[in-house]
Amino acid sequence: MSAAATVPFEVYKGQDFYVPSFRIVIRDKELALPIHDVISVTYTETESDVDSFDLTVSNWDPGLSGAQGKFKYSDGDLFTPWQDVEIFMGYYRNGKDEMRRMLLGEIVTMTPNFPASGPSTLTVRGLNLLHRFRTKQQTATYTGKKDSDIARQLISAIDKEIRQSIPRLHLQPDNDELSRNLKQEVEIPTLEMSNEYPINFLYKRSKRIGYEMFVEEPAGGTGDRVVTVHYRRPDMVTRPTYQLEWGKTLISFEPSFQTAKQVDKVTVRGWDPLKAQNIKVTVTRADLLAEGILDPQQDLKTSRRQAPDREEIVVDETVQNQSEAQVVARRRMRQIAQGMVQGRGKTIGLPDLRAGVKIRLENLGRFTGFYQVIATTHTIGDGGYTTDFTARMERDT
């Protein structure tokens, strides 16, 4: 059993969810928005792009005693794009502020809505500060390097380029975290970045290998602006492993058991130029069971009709030896197998329920078990605070 699996945290035990709240800070100043103006606050994170938030507010002030009405926010500069912003979400428990910072970023969109009927609203959108470091798309190939070495190299290159246009903005990695990562990482035979923004490439790579990546900036200060990029294994920080039960703490869940794209093995073929011989490496589903890949017969209690084993042949990856082919085959087999059972769910608002967290879902029959969260949406609105999530089922290794 995995370390995460041994300590599932029952959500309602000793908790108070009656006072959900949020806080918005723009340019180091907390907003004092009238609560009746706020329609909803939403924070979203996915595997494919940097995280974002959306704030929707009532935009119309009808005025008092016959005074002429006005647009409260769209005509002002409170939510003008390019401003730094922080979003906090969570609860007040027994009078204590237990909100979590969900995002440090920048306002990028201000969208007023003037409907055919009803009052005007305004939606403000912000992106993680990482988006600011999208400078120039690049293509590169990394050979024989570890992930954290690549991260350090890319962050240094982005910093050098950014300082050409913004001399007082400095981007740096957390070198202590990278050093700790390197002790457990292995060299990657070949890793390609193809016409991508380096910061996007690094962010997607972090999701792919199960790392978390975010930025941190000290508050205040009048000197150079130093932004630290955290690129680390999730086990460096202790997070709760939530236990959610349908009918109690799990409001809804819709799993999908998909077999159309599943295969029993992946074979990678290539050519070894040094030995002048063909390369052929095969990896089966059974080879990855110890890494959390599902066994449909054992984990889902299902049987399969008699049929030939399905195999995927990979010939479009550049491999130059057996070890490179082994890495490619295992990666592809893992990608396919992880798509077997995925689901979308909703629970009470949990600010610590984020991509990368493991959860245990109960009272779901054959779909009871451990899941890896891959995307979340946190919403505070008329219905209170809820968290929607997407997760894939994994073995209890």
N, C-alpha and C positions, 0 to 999 in steps of 0.2 A: 504494500500500500504506500502511496506517495506521501511525502510530508504534509502536503496541502490537504490530502484526503483525510488525515487523521484528526483534524480540528475543525470540522464544519461548524459554523457559527449560526445558531438559531436566531433569526432576525428579530423576533418580537421579545426575546428574553431580556428583561430589564431595560427595554427601550421605550422612548416616548416620541411618537411621530405626530404629535398634535400641532406643533408650531413650525411648519416648514418656512424657510426664508431664503432670501438671496441678497447679495450685495454687489453693486457695480461701482468700480473705481475707474475714473477717467483722469489721466494725467495726475495721478497721486491724490485725487480729490474724490471722496465718496459722494455719489449722487444721492440727493434727497428727493426722490420722485414721490409724488402723492400715490399712495397704494392703489387708489381707485383708477389711476391712469394706466397702470400696468396690466396688460391683457395676458401676456405669457412671456416666460423666459425659457429658452431651450438651449441645451449644450449637446453637441453631436460629435462623436469620434468614430472613425472607420479605419480599416486597414489600408485603404488606398490613397488617403489624402490627409492633410493636417486637420486638426480638430477645429471646430467653429462654434459660434453661438449666434442666436437670433433673439432679439428683444422686440416685442410688439407692444406699442403704447397707443392710448387714445390721443389723437392729434388735434381735436377740435375743442376750443373753449368758447361756449356760446355767449359769454359775457353776462354781466349782472345788471338788473334794473334798466333793461333796454339798451345797454351798451352794445356796440358792434362786436360780433364774434371775431375770433382770430385762430390761426393755426399755431398751436402752442410750441411744437417742436420742429416741424419741417422748415419754418422760416428762421429759426435760430441756429446758433453754432454749437449747441450742446452736443449733438451727435455727428458733427462734421467728420467725414472720413479722414484717415491718416493719424487719428489720435490714438495714443496708447490706452489700453483698457484691460481691466482685470475683472473676472467673473467669479463669484463665490456662491455656492449653493449648499444647503443643508438644513439644520434645525437649531432652534433654541431649546435646550433641555434644562429644566430647573433653573431658568434664568441665565444659563451660560451659552455663549455663542460657540456652536460646534460646526460651523460651516467650513467647507473645504474649498480651496482655490481650484477651480476647474480649468481656467484658461488665463494665460498671460498673452495678450496679443494686440491687435490693431484693428480699429474700425475700418472696414473696407467698402461698405455699402449702406446708403440711407435711402429707403424706398417708401415714399408716402403713397397712400391709397386714397383716391377720391372716388368713392363708389356712386352708383346710380341712386342708391337710397341708403340712408344711414350716415353716421358721422365718419369723418376721416380718421384713418389710423396711420401709424408710421412703423415700419419694421427696420431695425438696425442690425446689420450683420457684421461680425468680426471674425478674424482668423487668427490662429496661433501665430505668435511672433516669428515662428520659423518661416512663414510665408514671405517675410521681408527679405530673406536671404536667397530668394529665387533670383539669381542674377543673370546667368547665361547657361543655356543648355550645352551639355558636353558629352563626348563619347570617350570612354577609356576602358582598358582591360587591366585587371589586377591579377597577378600570378604569384602563387606561393605566399600569400599574405593572410594574416588573421583579420577578423572583422574589425576589432578595435584599432588595429594599425591603420586600416583603411579609413575608419572614422576619424582618427586623429589627422591623417593626411588631408582628408576632404575639408574638415573644419578649418584647418590652417589655411588651405587654399581659398576658401570662401571668405575668411577674415581678411586676407591680403587684398582680395578683389573689392570687398566692401569698403575698406579703408581708403581706397583710391577716390571714392566719391563722398564718403562720410568719415573723415579722418578720426573723429572722436568716438566712433562706434567700434567696439572691439569684441570679437567672437572668440571664445575659448572653450576647450573641452574640460571636463573634470578629469584630470589626469590620474587621480587616485582610483576613480571608478574604472577607467580604461585599464590600468595596471592590474586591477583585480580581475577584470574580464579575461585578460590575456592568459592568466594562469590556467584557465579552463578551456580556452579556445584552441582549435586546431587550424592549421594552415589550409586555406582554400586553394585548390589547384588553379581554378580560373573563375573570375567573377567579372561580368561585363556590365558597364553602364552605357546604355545606347541612347544618345540624343535626349538626355534628361537633365533637369536641374539637379545639381549635386545634392542639395538639401532634401529634395523629394526622394531621390535615390536612396539616401541614407535613412530617411524616415520609413520608406517602404521596406527596406532591408531589415530595419529594427523589428518591424511587425512580423516579418517572415521568419526570423530566428527567435522570436519570443522575447525580445528586449523591449524596454520602454525608453522612449526618447522625448525629452521636453526641455524647455529653456527656463532659466531662472535669472532674475535681474535684481540686484539690491535696490531697495527703495531709496528715493532721494538722491542726494549727491550732486555736486556741481562740476566734477571733473569728467574724464573720459567715461563713456557709458560702456560698461563691461557686461556682456551677456554670456552666461555659462550654459553650455549644452551638456545635458546629462544623457548618457548613452550607456545603459546598464542592464544587467540581468535582473529580473523581477525579484529574485530571492535576496537581493541586497536590502530590500525594504520589506518589512513584515506587513502583510495585508490580510484582512479577514477572508476566509473561505466561507461564503454564505451557504446556508442550507435553506432552500426554498421549497415549500410544500404546496401543491395545487389544492385550492380550496381554503388555504390559510394565507400564507405569505406570498405565494405565487398566484397572481391574479389570473394570468392566462399563459398558455404555452402551445405553440403549434410546431411540432417536429416534422421533419420530412426525411423518410428513409428512402434514399435514392440508389438504385443499382445500375442504371443505364450506362453510366460512364465508368463503373468499377471494373477493375481488372485484377487478375490473380498474380500477375508478375509484370515487371518492366525489364526490357532488355535494351541496353545501350550498345550500339555498334560504332566503331571508328577505325582509325588507322594509326599505328605507332610508327612514326618516321624513323626513330632510332633503331628499332629492332626490325623494321620493314616487315611487319606482320599485322594481321587483323586484330582488332580489339572486340571482345564480346563479354559483357558483364550482365548477369541477370539477378534481380532482386525480387523476392516474393513478399507477399503480405505477411507471411509468418516471420520473416526476417525482422520486421518492425514492430511486432507485438509488444516487445519490452519497452518500446518508446511511446506507448499509449495508443497505438493504432487499434481500431476495433476488429475483433473477430466476430463476424455476423452470427456464426453458429453458436458460439459460447456466450457472447455478450448480449446478443439480441434474441437468443433462443429461437433461431429460425433455421430451417433446412433448405438446401438448394437442390433443385432437380438435377438429375444427371446430365452433364454437358461438358464439353471440352473446356479446359482452362482458357481464360481470356488473357491475351498478352498484348502489351503495347510495345512497339519497336520505336526507339528513338535514334534517329540518324542525323538530325539537324543541329545537334550540340557538338561543339568543337572539343574533342577529347584526344589527348596525345599519349595516354598510357592507361593501364588498368585501374590505378588508383583514382584518376580523374573520372573515369567511366563509372566507378563504384559510387562516387559522390553524386554524380548526376542521376544515376539509377535510383539511389535511395531517396534523393530529393523529389524526384518525379513520382515515385511510388507513394511517398508520404503525402504529397499534394492531392493525389487521386483519392487515397484512402480517407483523408480527413474530410472529404466531401460526402461521405456515406450518410451520416446523420447530422443534420443541422436544424436549428429551430429558432423561432422568434418568440420572445416572451415579454411579459410585463409584470412588474412588482412594485411595491411601495418604493418611494424615492430613496435610493441608497447612493450617496455621493461617492463612496469608495468602490462601488460596483463599476469597474472600468475595464476596457479592453486589456486582456492579459490575465485577468483574475479567473481563478477556477471557482466553480459553484457546484453544489450537489442539489439536484432536483429530485423531489420525492413524490410518491403517490401517482406515478405516471405509467405503471405497469412495466412493460419491457423497455420503456424509455426512461425509467428511473436510473439515475447514475450521475457521474461527474461530467461536467462540460467545461470547455474553455471559452470564455467570452471573447468575441472578436470585434464587436461594435456595440455602442450604447447611445441612447438618446435620453437625456434628463430633461424633464419638463415641469415647470411650476406654472400653474394656471388656475382656472376656475375649479378644476377637479383636484386641486391639491398638488402634491409632488409625486410624480411617478417616474420610473426608470424602465424604458424599453431596451431590450438587448437581443443580440444575435449571438448564438453560441454553437459550437460543434461538440458532439459527444466524444468522450475519450475513455479509454480503459482505466480502471482503478489499478495502476501498476504498483 
